[in-house]
Amino acid sequence: MTAILVTGAAGFIGSHVAERLLSRGEHVIGVDEVNDYYLTDIKLRNISLLSKQSGFKFYRCSLSDTSALKAVFNENRIERVAHLAARAGVRPSIENPELYERANVHGTLNLLECIRQKPVKNLVLASSSSVYGNSRQVPFKEDDAATDRPISPYAATKKATEVMAYTYHQLFGLKVNVVRPFTVYGPRGRPDMAPWLFIEAAVNGRAIAKFGDGSSRRDYTYIDDFVDGFVNAIDREFGYEIFNLGNSHTISLNEALETVSLITGKQLIIEQKPMQPGDVEVTYADISKARAMLDYEPKTAFQEGMRRFHEWFLANGSR
């Protein structure tokens, strides 16, 4: 019986992708090392949720563990691969670039080698909008040469995975769809990202660290919209293509904070901080290519998405 491999299945996006695939009757093989970048309890809760559905099988292992990853491929008939596993975080990557290279670049290389030996129909590789750095071409288009000039080790590792996947496409005919997520948020979100940090601080009456003057802008993308595009990328085989998956609408930091105050009904406590090294001024996706080739059409406005996330957080986030 064939299956779809989802790496990073215990994570925020990975668990949602796996859940969507299971809901339509797919057999899903989940792989995740369940590292301690944030609370492992959150990741294990995601795996517990997935394990309640038929058709899900989980391996707790690192992609850097060559023998363990080979065993996953040898023990299952994997037809397609959704590669979402990565060491996340721009700022921590500046402090520990070796860890990010090992997890993101070496782990992806191991995965590509397994695919070369056990060919699959399609690989979807999750990259990052951070590869655009401080591009002056706004909104960001997939062919922007600024991606050759990343401004953090994390972004550099994600660009490296794109290039390595292209090499395997050229050498071995592997079909690859690269997707670049733009600040994905929503239920089961990552607790290190701004939407979670803002909601958590507001609900608990704690200070919110505000980096810079609040004019920086992000293209916030609601999780359900992102998964729509990502799953379409799993299903569609092209050759080698890169797609932006964003909302194509930017929200300033000041606007995001105003929204949090509105939906929580709380007056926010702001702790002013300087801009951080590696942070970019704006992320803004041109999604015309994804619209045309993946039928991608984000529907969720930021205020509505944050309202849903707030409701989820009150029921689940503090547990």
The 8 nearest C-alpha neighbors of each residue, nearest first, counted from 0:
[[1, 76, 2, 75, 26, 77, 78, 25],
 [2, 0, 76, 77, 78, 26, 3, 75],
 [3, 1, 26, 77, 27, 78, 76, 4],
 [2, 4, 79, 27, 80, 77, 78, 28],
 [3, 5, 28, 80, 27, 81, 29, 79],
 [6, 4, 81, 29, 8, 82, 28, 80],
 [7, 5, 30, 84, 82, 83, 8, 29],
 [84, 6, 8, 31, 83, 13, 9, 10],
 [7, 9, 13, 14, 29, 6, 10, 5],
 [10, 8, 42, 46, 14, 7, 45, 31],
 [11, 9, 13, 8, 7, 14, 42, 12],
 [10, 12, 188, 14, 13, 187, 189, 15],
 [13, 11, 15, 14, 10, 16, 222, 83],
 [14, 12, 8, 16, 10, 7, 15, 11],
 [13, 15, 8, 17, 16, 9, 12, 11],
 [16, 14, 18, 12, 13, 17, 19, 11],
 [15, 17, 13, 19, 18, 14, 226, 12],
 [18, 16, 14, 20, 15, 19, 13, 21],
 [17, 19, 15, 21, 16, 20, 14, 22],
 [20, 18, 22, 16, 17, 21, 15, 23],
 [21, 19, 17, 22, 25, 23, 18, 16],
 [22, 20, 25, 24, 18, 23, 19, 17],
 [23, 21, 19, 20, 24, 18, 25, 52],
 [22, 24, 21, 20, 25, 19, 18, 26],
 [23, 25, 21, 22, 26, 20, 54, 53],
 [26, 24, 21, 20, 23, 27, 2, 54],
 [25, 27, 54, 2, 55, 3, 21, 24],
 [28, 26, 3, 55, 2, 4, 54, 25],
 [27, 29, 4, 56, 57, 55, 5, 3],
 [28, 30, 57, 5, 8, 6, 4, 56],
 [31, 29, 6, 58, 59, 8, 57, 7],
 [32, 30, 7, 59, 33, 60, 8, 9],
 [31, 33, 60, 61, 59, 34, 30, 62],
 [34, 32, 31, 39, 42, 9, 35, 59],
 [35, 33, 32, 36, 39, 37, 31, 38],
 [34, 36, 37, 39, 38, 33, 32, 42],
 [37, 35, 34, 38, 86, 87, 39, 33],
 [36, 38, 35, 39, 190, 191, 34, 189],
 [39, 37, 40, 41, 35, 36, 42, 34],
 [38, 40, 42, 41, 35, 43, 33, 37],
 [41, 39, 43, 38, 42, 44, 45, 37],
 [42, 40, 44, 39, 43, 38, 45, 37],
 [43, 41, 9, 45, 39, 44, 40, 10],
 [42, 44, 46, 40, 45, 41, 39, 47],
 [43, 45, 47, 41, 42, 46, 40, 48],
 [46, 44, 42, 48, 43, 47, 9, 14],
 [47, 45, 43, 49, 48, 44, 9, 50],
 [46, 48, 44, 50, 45, 49, 43, 51],
 [47, 49, 45, 46, 50, 51, 44, 52],
 [50, 48, 46, 51, 47, 52, 45, 18],
 [51, 49, 47, 52, 48, 55, 46, 53],
 [50, 52, 49, 48, 47, 53, 55, 46],
 [53, 51, 50, 49, 54, 55, 21, 48],
 [52, 54, 55, 51, 50, 21, 26, 49],
 [53, 55, 26, 27, 52, 56, 21, 25],
 [56, 54, 27, 53, 50, 28, 26, 52],
 [57, 55, 28, 29, 27, 54, 58, 50],
 [56, 58, 29, 28, 30, 59, 55, 46],
 [59, 57, 30, 60, 29, 31, 56, 71],
 [60, 58, 32, 31, 30, 57, 33, 61],
 [59, 61, 32, 31, 58, 30, 67, 62],
 [62, 60, 32, 63, 64, 31, 59, 68],
 [61, 63, 106, 64, 68, 109, 60, 110],
 [62, 64, 106, 61, 65, 105, 102, 109],
 [65, 63, 62, 61, 67, 66, 68, 60],
 [64, 66, 68, 67, 63, 69, 109, 62],
 [65, 67, 69, 68, 64, 70, 71, 63],
 [68, 66, 70, 69, 64, 65, 71, 60],
 [69, 67, 71, 65, 70, 66, 62, 64],
 [68, 70, 66, 72, 71, 67, 73, 65],
 [69, 71, 73, 67, 68, 72, 74, 66],
 [72, 70, 68, 69, 74, 73, 75, 67],
 [73, 71, 69, 70, 75, 74, 68, 77],
 [72, 74, 70, 71, 75, 69, 76, 117],
 [73, 75, 71, 72, 70, 76, 69, 77],
 [76, 74, 72, 73, 77, 71, 2, 1],
 [77, 75, 1, 2, 78, 0, 72, 74],
 [76, 78, 2, 1, 3, 75, 79, 4],
 [77, 79, 119, 2, 1, 120, 3, 76],
 [80, 78, 3, 121, 119, 120, 77, 122],
 [79, 81, 4, 122, 3, 82, 5, 123],
 [82, 80, 5, 123, 4, 122, 83, 6],
 [83, 81, 124, 6, 84, 123, 5, 80],
 [82, 84, 7, 6, 125, 13, 81, 85],
 [7, 83, 85, 6, 82, 31, 86, 8],
 [86, 84, 103, 87, 102, 83, 7, 99],
 [85, 87, 99, 102, 103, 88, 84, 36],
 [88, 86, 85, 89, 153, 36, 92, 99],
 [87, 89, 91, 90, 92, 153, 86, 191],
 [88, 90, 92, 153, 91, 151, 277, 87],
 [89, 91, 92, 93, 88, 277, 276, 94],
 [92, 90, 94, 93, 88, 89, 95, 96],
 [91, 93, 96, 95, 94, 89, 90, 153],
 [94, 92, 91, 90, 95, 96, 152, 151],
 [93, 95, 91, 92, 96, 90, 97, 152],
 [94, 96, 92, 97, 93, 98, 91, 99],
 [95, 97, 92, 99, 98, 93, 152, 100],
 [98, 96, 100, 99, 95, 101, 92, 102],
 [97, 99, 101, 96, 100, 95, 102, 92],
 [100, 98, 96, 102, 97, 101, 103, 86],
 [99, 101, 97, 104, 103, 98, 102, 156],
 [102, 100, 105, 98, 99, 103, 104, 97],
 [103, 101, 106, 99, 100, 86, 105, 104],
 [102, 104, 85, 106, 100, 99, 101, 105],
 [105, 103, 100, 107, 106, 160, 101, 156],
 [104, 106, 101, 108, 107, 103, 102, 63],
 [105, 107, 63, 62, 102, 109, 103, 108],
 [108, 106, 110, 104, 109, 105, 103, 111],
 [107, 109, 105, 111, 110, 106, 104, 112],
 [110, 108, 112, 106, 107, 111, 105, 65],
 [109, 111, 107, 113, 108, 112, 114, 106],
 [112, 110, 114, 108, 113, 109, 115, 107],
 [111, 113, 115, 109, 114, 110, 108, 116],
 [112, 114, 110, 116, 115, 111, 117, 69],
 [115, 113, 117, 118, 111, 112, 116, 110],
 [116, 114, 112, 113, 118, 117, 111, 171],
 [115, 117, 113, 114, 118, 112, 111, 72],
 [118, 116, 114, 115, 113, 119, 72, 73],
 [119, 117, 114, 115, 116, 120, 173, 113],
 [118, 120, 78, 79, 121, 114, 77, 117],
 [121, 119, 79, 78, 174, 118, 122, 236],
 [120, 122, 174, 79, 119, 175, 236, 80],
 [121, 123, 80, 175, 79, 81, 174, 124],
 [124, 122, 176, 81, 177, 175, 233, 82],
 [123, 125, 177, 82, 178, 126, 122, 176],
 [126, 124, 178, 83, 177, 82, 179, 123],
 [125, 127, 179, 157, 178, 124, 177, 180],
 [128, 126, 179, 129, 180, 130, 157, 125],
 [127, 129, 179, 130, 181, 180, 131, 282],
 [130, 128, 127, 131, 154, 132, 149, 279],
 [129, 131, 154, 146, 128, 149, 132, 127],
 [132, 130, 146, 129, 145, 134, 128, 133],
 [133, 131, 149, 130, 134, 129, 150, 279],
 [134, 132, 279, 131, 135, 280, 281, 145],
 [135, 133, 136, 132, 145, 131, 137, 139],
 [134, 136, 137, 133, 145, 139, 138, 132],
 [135, 137, 134, 139, 138, 143, 140, 145],
 [138, 136, 139, 135, 283, 134, 140, 284],
 [137, 139, 283, 285, 284, 136, 140, 282],
 [140, 138, 137, 284, 285, 283, 136, 141],
 [139, 141, 285, 143, 142, 138, 284, 243],
 [140, 142, 143, 241, 242, 243, 139, 285],
 [143, 141, 140, 144, 146, 241, 139, 145],
 [142, 144, 145, 140, 141, 146, 139, 136],
 [143, 145, 146, 147, 142, 148, 131, 134],
 [146, 144, 147, 148, 143, 134, 131, 132],
 [145, 147, 131, 130, 144, 148, 149, 143],
 [146, 148, 145, 144, 149, 158, 130, 131],
 [147, 149, 146, 145, 150, 132, 131, 130],
 [150, 148, 132, 155, 130, 154, 151, 146],
 [149, 151, 132, 277, 148, 154, 152, 155],
 [152, 150, 277, 154, 153, 149, 155, 89],
 [151, 153, 155, 154, 92, 96, 93, 156],
 [154, 152, 156, 151, 155, 89, 92, 157],
 [153, 155, 130, 157, 151, 129, 156, 152],
 [154, 156, 152, 158, 153, 149, 157, 159],
 [157, 155, 159, 153, 158, 154, 104, 100],
 [156, 158, 154, 160, 159, 126, 155, 153],
 [159, 157, 161, 155, 160, 156, 130, 154],
 [158, 160, 156, 162, 157, 161, 163, 155],
 [159, 161, 163, 157, 158, 162, 104, 164],
 [162, 160, 158, 164, 159, 163, 165, 157],
 [161, 163, 165, 159, 164, 160, 166, 158],
 [164, 162, 166, 160, 165, 161, 159, 167],
 [163, 165, 167, 161, 166, 162, 160, 168],
 [164, 166, 168, 162, 163, 167, 169, 161],
 [167, 165, 163, 169, 168, 164, 170, 162],
 [168, 166, 170, 164, 169, 165, 171, 173],
 [169, 167, 173, 172, 165, 166, 171, 170],
 [168, 170, 166, 167, 172, 171, 165, 173],
 [171, 169, 167, 168, 166, 172, 173, 165],
 [170, 172, 167, 168, 173, 169, 115, 166],
 [171, 173, 168, 169, 170, 174, 167, 238],
 [174, 172, 168, 171, 167, 175, 121, 238],
 [175, 173, 238, 121, 239, 168, 122, 172],
 [174, 176, 239, 122, 123, 121, 238, 173],
 [175, 177, 123, 240, 239, 241, 124, 122],
 [176, 178, 241, 124, 123, 125, 240, 242],
 [179, 177, 242, 125, 241, 243, 126, 124],
 [178, 180, 127, 243, 126, 128, 244, 125],
 [181, 179, 244, 127, 128, 245, 178, 182],
 [180, 182, 245, 128, 183, 218, 220, 219],
 [183, 181, 219, 220, 218, 180, 184, 217],
 [182, 184, 220, 221, 222, 181, 219, 180],
 [185, 183, 221, 222, 188, 220, 182, 194],
 [184, 186, 308, 188, 222, 221, 187, 304],
 [187, 185, 308, 188, 311, 312, 184, 307],
 [188, 186, 11, 185, 189, 316, 45, 311],
 [189, 187, 186, 185, 11, 184, 190, 195],
 [188, 190, 191, 192, 11, 187, 195, 184],
 [191, 189, 195, 192, 188, 196, 37, 193],
 [192, 190, 189, 196, 193, 195, 37, 88],
 [193, 191, 190, 189, 195, 194, 196, 188],
 [192, 194, 196, 195, 197, 191, 190, 198],
 [195, 193, 197, 196, 192, 198, 184, 305],
 [196, 194, 190, 198, 197, 193, 192, 199],
 [197, 195, 193, 199, 194, 198, 200, 192],
 [196, 198, 200, 194, 195, 199, 193, 201],
 [197, 199, 201, 195, 200, 196, 202, 194],
 [200, 198, 196, 202, 197, 201, 195, 203],
 [199, 201, 205, 203, 197, 198, 202, 204],
 [200, 202, 198, 204, 203, 199, 267, 197],
 [203, 201, 199, 200, 204, 198, 263, 265],
 [204, 202, 200, 201, 205, 199, 198, 206],
 [203, 205, 201, 202, 200, 206, 268, 267],
 [206, 204, 200, 203, 201, 268, 207, 202],
 [205, 207, 268, 269, 270, 200, 208, 204],
 [208, 206, 269, 270, 268, 200, 209, 197],
 [207, 209, 270, 271, 269, 210, 272, 206],
 [210, 208, 271, 272, 270, 207, 211, 269],
 [209, 211, 272, 274, 273, 208, 271, 212],
 [212, 210, 274, 273, 213, 272, 209, 271],
 [211, 213, 214, 210, 215, 209, 273, 253],
 [214, 212, 252, 253, 211, 215, 251, 210],
 [213, 215, 251, 212, 252, 216, 253, 211],
 [216, 214, 280, 251, 213, 281, 252, 217],
 [217, 215, 251, 281, 250, 249, 252, 214],
 [218, 216, 282, 249, 250, 281, 219, 251],
 [217, 219, 249, 283, 282, 248, 181, 246],
 [220, 218, 182, 217, 183, 181, 246, 221],
 [221, 219, 183, 246, 245, 182, 181, 184],
 [220, 222, 184, 224, 183, 223, 185, 304],
 [221, 223, 225, 224, 185, 184, 183, 226],
 [224, 222, 226, 225, 221, 227, 15, 185],
 [225, 223, 297, 227, 222, 226, 221, 298],
 [224, 226, 222, 228, 227, 223, 229, 244],
 [225, 227, 229, 223, 228, 224, 230, 16],
 [228, 226, 224, 225, 230, 229, 223, 231],
 [229, 227, 231, 295, 225, 226, 230, 232],
 [228, 230, 226, 232, 231, 227, 225, 233],
 [229, 231, 233, 232, 227, 228, 226, 234],
 [230, 232, 234, 228, 233, 229, 293, 235],
 [231, 233, 229, 230, 235, 234, 228, 176],
 [234, 232, 230, 231, 235, 123, 229, 121],
 [233, 235, 231, 232, 230, 236, 121, 79],
 [236, 234, 232, 233, 231, 237, 293, 121],
 [237, 235, 121, 238, 174, 234, 175, 232],
 [236, 238, 239, 235, 174, 240, 175, 176],
 [239, 237, 174, 175, 236, 240, 173, 168],
 [238, 240, 175, 176, 174, 237, 165, 168],
 [239, 241, 176, 177, 238, 175, 242, 237],
 [240, 242, 177, 178, 176, 141, 243, 239],
 [243, 241, 178, 289, 177, 179, 244, 141],
 [242, 244, 179, 286, 178, 284, 245, 180],
 [245, 243, 180, 179, 225, 242, 181, 178],
 [246, 244, 181, 220, 284, 247, 243, 180],
 [245, 247, 220, 248, 297, 218, 219, 284],
 [248, 246, 284, 245, 283, 285, 218, 286],
 [249, 247, 246, 218, 283, 250, 219, 284],
 [248, 250, 218, 217, 216, 283, 251, 247],
 [249, 251, 216, 217, 254, 255, 218, 252],
 [252, 250, 216, 254, 253, 214, 215, 255],
 [251, 253, 213, 255, 254, 215, 214, 216],
 [252, 254, 213, 256, 251, 255, 257, 214],
 [255, 253, 257, 251, 256, 252, 250, 258],
 [256, 254, 252, 258, 257, 253, 251, 259],
 [255, 257, 259, 253, 258, 254, 252, 260],
 [258, 256, 254, 260, 255, 259, 261, 253],
 [257, 259, 261, 255, 256, 260, 254, 262],
 [258, 260, 256, 261, 262, 257, 263, 255],
 [261, 259, 265, 257, 258, 263, 264, 262],
 [260, 262, 258, 264, 259, 263, 257, 265],
 [261, 263, 259, 264, 260, 306, 258, 309],
 [264, 262, 265, 260, 261, 259, 202, 201],
 [263, 265, 261, 260, 262, 266, 259, 201],
 [266, 264, 260, 263, 267, 201, 261, 202],
 [265, 267, 260, 268, 264, 201, 204, 261],
 [268, 266, 265, 201, 269, 260, 206, 207],
 [267, 269, 206, 207, 205, 266, 270, 204],
 [270, 268, 207, 206, 267, 271, 208, 209],
 [271, 269, 208, 207, 209, 206, 272, 268],
 [270, 272, 209, 208, 269, 210, 273, 211],
 [273, 271, 210, 209, 211, 208, 270, 274],
 [274, 272, 211, 210, 275, 271, 209, 212],
 [275, 273, 211, 210, 272, 276, 278, 212],
 [274, 276, 278, 273, 277, 210, 90, 211],
 [277, 275, 278, 274, 90, 151, 93, 279],
 [276, 278, 151, 150, 275, 279, 89, 90],
 [279, 277, 276, 275, 280, 274, 89, 90],
 [280, 278, 133, 281, 132, 277, 282, 215],
 [281, 279, 215, 216, 133, 278, 282, 214],
 [280, 282, 216, 217, 279, 215, 283, 133],
 [283, 281, 217, 218, 216, 284, 128, 181],
 [282, 284, 138, 218, 139, 247, 249, 281],
 [285, 283, 247, 139, 138, 245, 286, 243],
 [284, 286, 138, 139, 140, 287, 247, 243],
 [287, 285, 289, 288, 243, 284, 290, 244],
 [288, 286, 290, 289, 285, 291, 243, 292],
 [287, 289, 291, 290, 286, 292, 242, 243],
 [290, 288, 293, 286, 292, 291, 295, 287],
 [291, 289, 295, 294, 287, 288, 293, 292],
 [290, 292, 288, 289, 294, 293, 287, 295],
 [291, 293, 289, 290, 294, 288, 295, 287],
 [294, 292, 289, 295, 290, 231, 291, 228],
 [295, 293, 290, 291, 292, 296, 289, 228],
 [294, 296, 290, 293, 228, 289, 297, 227],
 [295, 297, 290, 298, 294, 224, 228, 289],
 [298, 296, 224, 246, 299, 295, 225, 245],
 [297, 299, 296, 300, 224, 246, 221, 223],
 [300, 298, 304, 297, 221, 303, 301, 224],
 [301, 299, 303, 302, 304, 298, 221, 246],
 [300, 302, 304, 303, 305, 299, 219, 221],
 [301, 303, 305, 304, 300, 306, 258, 262],
 [304, 302, 306, 300, 305, 301, 307, 299],
 [303, 305, 301, 307, 306, 302, 221, 299],
 [304, 306, 308, 302, 307, 303, 309, 301],
 [305, 307, 303, 309, 304, 308, 302, 262],
 [308, 306, 310, 304, 305, 309, 311, 303],
 [307, 309, 305, 185, 311, 186, 310, 306],
 [310, 308, 312, 306, 311, 307, 305, 313],
 [311, 309, 307, 313, 308, 312, 306, 314],
 [310, 312, 308, 314, 309, 313, 186, 315],
 [313, 311, 316, 309, 315, 314, 310, 308],
 [312, 314, 310, 311, 315, 316, 309, 317],
 [315, 313, 311, 312, 316, 310, 317, 318],
 [316, 314, 312, 318, 313, 317, 311, 187],
 [317, 315, 312, 318, 313, 314, 311, 187],
 [316, 318, 315, 312, 313, 314, 199, 203],
 [317, 316, 315, 314, 41, 312, 40, 313]]
